[in-house]
């Protein structure tokens, strides 16, 4: 049994980590921190955990020694404080955007400031098991990618790796309101968010840098908030190389994901759910990918869907932890989603 701590346990990602780790047979959650809610019960902010834990939040300075430590939000504004917290965990999983981009210049371009701790970037392994499983087995610092980035990378990487598409791709990302976090302001009030299709990042969304870094493609991205709480769907327009067939595209996906426990290829000819649909994935660690192709024009539409809080966040972190610790990577991640819902 290993000891796990969560830095920033009161947010949505913290709640999902708690939900999964409290049911994990190899993990004891020893602490979840919150500066604002220190001393209050965890199930006060995560009522779905009632009866599952008696934990109360502790202040960050009270965090005990842990075998694994999860950071749920950016901590680089206080590098010394982060270093002190990170030193209390033997293996650190960072779910913030702090360490996702390897190039400090890219970080400066997309986040508008110099990276406060560039020395950490080279050591961080990407927490996307489908691409980095072998590196995760020995990693002591893991950076979990963004939710829309994860869906896009998993949808695009088999095509890029097989050189089946031209470099330029356009990503249309759609995300539910939980993607803004539990502390989002006025724009996430129900009266402001309900019934919207709000383009909040028309050009240059920061996840496009993650997509390009992981796939080698020239990704351009737009992001839209939709009238849902959970879920991500990305619709990517690409151009196939001359001579590429639908069979070659399907074969690339089959080769990449035939043995992956949490990626499914969904590209069917008929049915209500013939393409990836986030509604079916809520609460699950699955990412569904699919495509539609017009061979005459070489126009290829690629689709990816996942739950932004699970496979797009906490689930990826737990899957990466399972790999790092040598356990079955499906442990505590077996929930298949609900239908109908």
C-alpha positions as CSV (number, residue, x, y, z in Angstrom):
1,X,0.0,0.0,0.0
2,X,1.4,3.4,-1.0
3,X,0.6,6.8,0.5
4,X,-0.9,9.4,-1.8
5,X,-1.4,13.1,-1.3
6,X,-3.3,15.7,-3.4
7,X,-2.2,19.3,-3.5
8,X,-5.3,21.2,-4.3
9,X,-8.0,18.7,-3.4
10,X,-11.0,20.9,-3.4
11,X,-11.4,21.5,-7.2
12,X,-13.0,19.2,-9.8
13,X,-9.8,17.4,-10.7
14,X,-9.0,17.0,-7.0
15,X,-12.5,15.4,-6.5
16,X,-12.0,13.0,-9.3
17,X,-8.6,12.0,-8.0
18,X,-10.1,11.3,-4.6
19,X,-13.0,9.3,-6.1
20,X,-10.6,7.0,-8.0
21,X,-7.9,6.8,-5.3
22,X,-10.3,6.1,-2.5
23,X,-11.3,2.9,-4.4
24,X,-7.8,1.9,-5.4
25,X,-6.7,-1.3,-3.7
26,X,-3.0,-0.3,-3.6
27,X,-3.4,3.3,-2.4
28,X,-4.1,5.1,0.9
29,X,-5.0,8.7,0.5
30,X,-3.3,10.4,3.5
31,X,-3.9,14.1,2.7
32,X,-5.7,16.5,0.4
33,X,-4.7,20.2,0.8
34,X,-6.7,23.3,0.6
35,X,-5.6,26.7,2.0
36,X,-9.1,28.1,2.0
37,X,-10.9,25.0,3.4
38,X,-8.2,23.7,5.8
39,X,-9.9,21.8,8.6
40,X,-13.2,21.1,6.7
41,X,-14.3,17.7,5.6
42,X,-13.5,16.6,2.1
43,X,-17.0,15.4,1.5
44,X,-18.3,18.9,2.1
45,X,-17.0,19.9,-1.3
46,X,-17.3,16.5,-2.9
47,X,-20.6,15.2,-1.7
48,X,-20.4,12.1,-3.9
49,X,-17.7,10.9,-1.5
50,X,-20.0,10.8,1.6
51,X,-19.5,7.6,3.5
52,X,-16.3,6.8,1.7
53,X,-13.8,8.9,3.6
54,X,-13.4,10.9,6.9
55,X,-10.6,13.0,5.5
56,X,-10.5,16.7,6.2
57,X,-8.4,19.2,4.2
58,X,-5.1,20.2,5.6
59,X,-3.1,23.4,4.9
60,X,-0.3,22.8,2.3
61,X,2.4,23.2,5.0
62,X,0.8,20.3,6.9
63,X,1.2,17.9,4.0
64,X,2.9,14.7,5.2
65,X,5.5,12.6,3.4
66,X,3.9,10.7,0.5
67,X,5.0,8.0,-2.0
68,X,3.0,9.8,-4.8
69,X,1.9,13.4,-4.9
70,X,-0.6,15.0,-7.3
71,X,-0.5,18.7,-8.1
72,X,-3.9,19.8,-9.5
73,X,-3.2,23.5,-10.2
74,X,-0.3,25.7,-11.2
75,X,2.3,26.1,-8.4
76,X,5.1,27.9,-10.2
77,X,4.3,31.4,-8.9
78,X,6.0,30.2,-5.6
79,X,8.9,28.1,-6.8
80,X,10.3,27.6,-3.3
81,X,6.9,26.6,-2.0
82,X,6.4,24.1,-4.9
83,X,9.9,22.7,-4.3
84,X,9.1,22.2,-0.6
85,X,5.8,20.4,-1.4
86,X,7.3,18.3,-4.2
87,X,10.1,17.1,-1.9
88,X,7.4,15.4,0.2
89,X,6.5,13.1,-2.6
90,X,8.8,10.5,-4.2
91,X,6.9,10.6,-7.5
92,X,5.0,13.7,-8.6
93,X,2.1,13.9,-11.0
94,X,1.5,17.5,-12.2
95,X,-2.0,18.0,-13.7
96,X,-1.5,21.7,-14.3
97,X,-0.2,23.4,-17.5
98,X,3.2,24.1,-15.8
99,X,5.3,21.4,-17.4
100,X,3.5,20.4,-20.5
101,X,5.6,22.4,-23.0
102,X,9.3,21.4,-23.3
103,X,10.4,24.6,-25.0
104,X,10.4,27.7,-22.7
105,X,10.0,29.9,-25.7
106,X,6.7,28.1,-26.5
107,X,5.6,28.6,-22.9
108,X,6.3,32.3,-23.2
109,X,4.4,32.6,-26.4
110,X,1.3,30.8,-25.2
111,X,1.3,31.8,-21.5
112,X,2.6,35.3,-21.9
113,X,5.5,35.1,-19.4
114,X,8.8,33.5,-18.9
115,X,8.7,30.0,-17.4
116,X,9.5,30.3,-13.7
117,X,11.3,27.0,-13.4
118,X,12.7,25.9,-16.9
119,X,15.0,23.4,-15.2
120,X,12.0,21.2,-14.5
121,X,10.9,20.9,-18.2
122,X,13.6,18.4,-19.3
123,X,12.8,16.0,-16.5
124,X,9.0,15.9,-16.9
125,X,7.6,12.9,-18.8
126,X,4.2,13.3,-20.5
127,X,1.4,11.5,-18.7
128,X,-0.2,10.1,-21.8
129,X,0.3,6.4,-21.5
130,X,-0.5,5.5,-25.1
131,X,2.6,7.5,-26.3
132,X,4.9,7.3,-23.3
133,X,4.3,4.1,-21.5
134,X,7.9,3.0,-21.4
135,X,9.2,6.3,-20.1
136,X,6.5,6.4,-17.4
137,X,7.7,3.1,-15.9
138,X,10.7,5.0,-14.4
139,X,9.5,8.6,-14.3
140,X,9.6,10.5,-11.0
141,X,8.0,13.7,-12.5
142,X,5.0,13.3,-14.8
143,X,3.1,16.1,-16.6
144,X,-0.5,15.2,-17.5
145,X,-1.6,16.9,-20.8
146,X,-4.6,19.1,-21.2
147,X,-8.0,17.6,-21.9
148,X,-8.6,18.9,-25.4
149,X,-4.9,18.2,-26.2
150,X,-5.2,14.6,-25.1
151,X,-8.3,14.0,-27.3
152,X,-6.6,15.6,-30.3
153,X,-3.2,13.8,-29.8
154,X,-4.9,10.4,-29.5
155,X,-7.0,11.1,-32.6
156,X,-4.2,12.4,-34.7
157,X,-1.0,10.5,-33.7
158,X,-1.6,7.3,-35.6
159,X,-2.1,9.2,-38.8
160,X,0.9,11.4,-38.2
161,X,3.1,8.5,-37.2
162,X,2.2,6.6,-40.4
163,X,2.7,9.8,-42.5
164,X,-0.8,9.6,-43.9
165,X,-1.7,13.3,-43.6
166,X,-0.4,16.7,-44.5
167,X,1.2,18.7,-41.7
168,X,-1.4,21.5,-41.3
169,X,-4.4,20.4,-39.2
170,X,-7.3,22.5,-37.8
171,X,-8.7,21.5,-34.4
172,X,-12.2,22.6,-33.4
173,X,-12.4,21.8,-29.6
174,X,-15.6,21.7,-27.6
175,X,-15.6,21.5,-23.8
176,X,-18.2,21.5,-21.0
177,X,-18.2,24.0,-18.2
178,X,-16.2,21.9,-15.7
179,X,-13.2,22.5,-18.0
180,X,-13.0,26.0,-16.5
181,X,-12.5,24.6,-13.0
182,X,-14.5,25.0,-9.7
183,X,-13.3,28.5,-9.2
184,X,-14.4,29.9,-12.5
185,X,-16.0,33.4,-12.3
186,X,-19.0,35.1,-13.8
187,X,-18.7,33.6,-17.3
188,X,-19.5,30.2,-15.7
189,X,-22.6,31.1,-13.9
190,X,-25.6,29.0,-15.0
191,X,-27.3,32.1,-16.3
192,X,-24.3,33.0,-18.5
193,X,-23.3,29.5,-19.6
194,X,-26.6,27.8,-20.2
195,X,-27.6,27.3,-23.8
196,X,-24.4,28.8,-25.1
197,X,-22.0,27.8,-27.9
198,X,-19.3,30.3,-26.8
199,X,-16.1,30.6,-28.8
200,X,-13.7,31.6,-26.0
201,X,-10.4,31.0,-27.9
202,X,-10.9,31.7,-31.6
203,X,-7.2,31.5,-32.5
204,X,-4.1,30.2,-30.9
205,X,-5.5,28.2,-28.0
206,X,-2.6,27.0,-25.9
207,X,-3.4,23.3,-26.3
208,X,-2.4,23.6,-30.0
209,X,1.3,23.8,-28.9
210,X,0.9,20.5,-27.0
211,X,-0.7,18.9,-30.0
212,X,2.1,20.0,-32.3
213,X,4.7,19.0,-29.8
214,X,3.3,15.5,-29.5
215,X,2.4,14.8,-33.1
216,X,4.9,16.8,-35.1
217,X,2.0,18.4,-37.0
218,X,1.3,22.1,-37.5
219,X,-1.9,22.3,-35.4
220,X,-4.2,25.4,-35.3
221,X,-6.9,25.4,-32.7
222,X,-10.2,27.0,-31.8
223,X,-12.0,26.2,-28.5
224,X,-15.7,26.5,-27.8
225,X,-17.6,26.2,-24.5
226,X,-20.8,24.2,-24.9
227,X,-23.9,23.6,-22.8
228,X,-22.7,20.6,-20.9
229,X,-20.9,20.1,-17.5
230,X,-18.5,17.4,-18.6
231,X,-17.1,16.2,-21.8
232,X,-14.7,17.1,-24.6
233,X,-15.1,16.6,-28.3
234,X,-12.5,17.6,-30.9
235,X,-13.3,17.7,-34.6
236,X,-10.1,18.0,-36.7
237,X,-9.9,18.8,-40.4
238,X,-6.9,17.3,-42.1
239,X,-5.8,16.5,-45.7
240,X,-4.6,13.0,-46.5
241,X,-1.5,12.4,-48.5
242,X,-2.0,11.5,-52.2
243,X,-3.0,7.9,-52.7
244,X,-4.1,7.3,-49.1
245,X,-7.1,5.0,-48.8
246,X,-9.8,4.6,-46.1
247,X,-8.4,1.1,-45.5
248,X,-5.0,2.6,-44.8
249,X,-6.4,5.1,-42.3
250,X,-8.4,2.4,-40.5
251,X,-5.3,0.1,-40.4
252,X,-3.3,2.9,-38.8
253,X,-5.8,3.2,-36.0
254,X,-6.1,-0.5,-35.6
255,X,-2.3,-0.9,-35.3
256,X,-2.0,1.9,-32.8
257,X,-4.8,1.0,-30.5
258,X,-5.6,-2.7,-30.8
259,X,-4.0,-3.4,-27.5
260,X,-4.7,-0.2,-25.7
261,X,-7.1,-0.6,-22.8
262,X,-8.6,2.9,-22.9
263,X,-8.7,3.9,-26.5
264,X,-11.5,2.7,-28.8
265,X,-11.9,3.3,-32.6
266,X,-15.5,4.4,-33.3
267,X,-16.1,4.9,-37.0
268,X,-19.3,3.1,-38.1
269,X,-21.6,3.3,-41.1
270,X,-24.9,3.6,-39.1
271,X,-26.4,4.1,-35.7
272,X,-27.0,7.0,-33.3
273,X,-23.4,6.7,-32.0
274,X,-21.4,6.0,-35.1
275,X,-18.8,8.6,-34.1
276,X,-17.1,9.5,-30.8
277,X,-19.7,11.0,-28.4
278,X,-18.6,12.4,-25.0
279,X,-22.0,11.8,-23.4
280,X,-21.2,8.0,-23.4
281,X,-17.9,8.5,-21.7
282,X,-18.8,10.6,-18.7
283,X,-17.0,9.3,-15.6
284,X,-14.9,6.8,-17.6
285,X,-11.3,6.8,-18.6
286,X,-11.9,6.0,-22.2
287,X,-11.0,8.1,-25.2
288,X,-13.0,7.3,-28.4
289,X,-11.5,8.2,-31.8
290,X,-13.0,8.0,-35.2
291,X,-12.9,9.5,-38.7
292,X,-14.8,10.2,-41.9
293,X,-12.9,10.4,-45.3
294,X,-13.6,11.5,-48.8
295,X,-10.9,9.9,-50.9
296,X,-11.7,12.0,-54.0
297,X,-11.0,15.3,-52.3
298,X,-8.5,13.8,-49.7
299,X,-10.6,15.6,-47.0
300,X,-10.3,13.8,-43.7
301,X,-12.3,14.6,-40.6
302,X,-10.9,13.1,-37.4
303,X,-13.0,13.1,-34.1
304,X,-11.9,12.4,-30.5
305,X,-14.0,12.4,-27.4
306,X,-13.4,11.9,-23.6
307,X,-14.4,13.1,-20.2
308,X,-12.3,16.1,-19.5
309,X,-12.0,15.4,-15.8
310,X,-11.0,11.7,-16.2
311,X,-9.1,10.6,-19.4
312,X,-8.5,14.4,-19.9
313,X,-7.1,14.8,-16.4
314,X,-7.3,12.6,-13.2
315,X,-7.8,9.3,-15.0
316,X,-4.7,9.8,-17.1
317,X,-2.8,10.6,-13.9
318,X,-4.0,7.4,-12.2
319,X,-3.3,5.3,-15.3
320,X,0.2,6.8,-15.4
321,X,0.7,6.1,-11.6
322,X,-0.4,2.5,-12.2
323,X,2.2,2.1,-14.9
324,X,4.9,3.7,-12.7
325,X,4.2,1.4,-9.8
326,X,4.1,-1.7,-11.9
327,X,0.4,-2.4,-11.4
328,X,-2.3,-3.3,-14.0
329,X,-2.9,0.1,-15.5
330,X,-6.6,-0.5,-15.5
331,X,-6.7,-0.6,-11.7
332,X,-9.5,1.7,-10.2
333,X,-10.4,2.8,-13.8
334,X,-12.9,0.2,-14.8
335,X,-16.0,2.3,-14.8
336,X,-17.4,2.2,-18.4
337,X,-19.7,5.2,-18.4
338,X,-23.5,5.2,-18.4
339,X,-26.2,4.9,-21.0
340,X,-28.8,6.3,-21.2
341,X,-27.9,9.5,-19.2
